[in-house]
Amino acid sequence: MDISEEIEKANRKAFDIMNRGKAVLTDFDFARKVIPGMKENIILHAGPPIDYADMIDPMKAAVQGALMFEGKAENLEEADKLARSGEIEFKPCHEVSSVGPMAGITTASMFVAVVENPEFGNRTFCNLHEGRGKILRFGATGKEVLDRLNWMNENLGPALKEVVKKKPVDLKSIAAEGVQMGDELHQRYRASSLLFLSSISENLLELPNAKEIFKFIADREQFFLNLAMPAMKALADPADGIKYSTIVTRMTRNGVSFGIQVSGMKGKWFTGKAEVPIGLYFTGFSQKDAAGDFGDSAIMETLGLGGLSSAAAPAVTRFVGGSPKDAIHATEQGYKITYGQSKDILLPAMDFQGAPLGIDILKVNETNILPSINTGIAHKKAGIGQIGGGISHPPLKAFNDALREYAEVYGL
């Protein structure tokens, strides 16, 4: 048996699945009703597995705020004690078909988006977008944060549920059009968020609280983030578990470690240390204030968007500390470590080539080129929130370890 032929055949299959899939927003509902195995004592988090005691402070604070939101604690001290008690089960979002930006904290009573891939019959989930500033996903807590979460549960979630039940939304098409309009779909979502709002406006305007919901979405230029993430996961998940495939199906981080998963070794995490992002900081902050990179939003780069599609969004390059030439270079590097190109996500600045698709651990190990990830930067202390934006990379160790185990499993 020629293993190179088996790898090629498997990678072609995984690539074709990612390329051929669809991502349709069909519902919003409480996490406990739709996420597989979700229970009242489970808290989902971003990144590979991690114990509460080992989490970075912003993620711990997000856990505490979520326990208060759930009515399980009256204050942060009670929440911290409960989180350490062993009564709460912590689980990566990715392990239950879900994703969450930054801390990614998702609990049973939170509304989540439901995305379906009708081509392969799978569903994925993500919590709702809060906005910027002092928000739970960056580790902020307090009355303002909890009041907003409650309002989202009582108003935003139910309104969006009613709207998309009348007319499901093709998220992949919005992503493709957004890239044509200057989004790279990790840091910049201005076009795609407005495209989403336009797609739901007719049915939204029929609701009694339409103005309030409309303004909430319009004021949050990254609103589409929490829809694009489950969309990309919906495309990636069916490509997982293909024997011999060396294609990466998940990339994610929790502030301590960065984890990847590979199609041919389903369910196995390969990890290394999470970087502190390099980029531009808001006035008064610097890299010494920053937490390690965290969030499931690297699912965007897993599907060739974000850093790998930097060429699509020259406006982002200044925010993340680079130039338009750097943006082109990041995309060119992406082509060197991926199997092929997206048939739907086309990059105008690259003569309408498809976005780099299908990160291959063999190519990463051969070239030592790591995918560039566009990311928000959080303060390492809880309660301060976002302090900048920049670029990070996965650890080469994760790809080295993945190839080493692949060789043991398949006899490479």
CORKAPE-V954216 format. One record per helix or strand of 3 or more residues. SS is the DSSP state (a for helix, b for strand). FROM is the first residue (numbers start at 0). TO is the last residue. Records with the same first field share a line. If there is no record, write none. Layout:
SS: FROM-TO, FROM-TO
This chain:
a: 2-19, 30-33, 51-53, 56-68, 75-83, 92-95, 135-137, 142-165, 170-179, 189-203, 209-217, 224-236, 262-264, 286-288, 298-301, 305-311, 313-318, 323-335, 347-349, 360-366, 395-409
b: 23-29, 41-44, 88-91, 110-116, 121-126, 246-253, 256-261, 269-272, 277-280, 337-346, 352-359, 371-378, 385-392
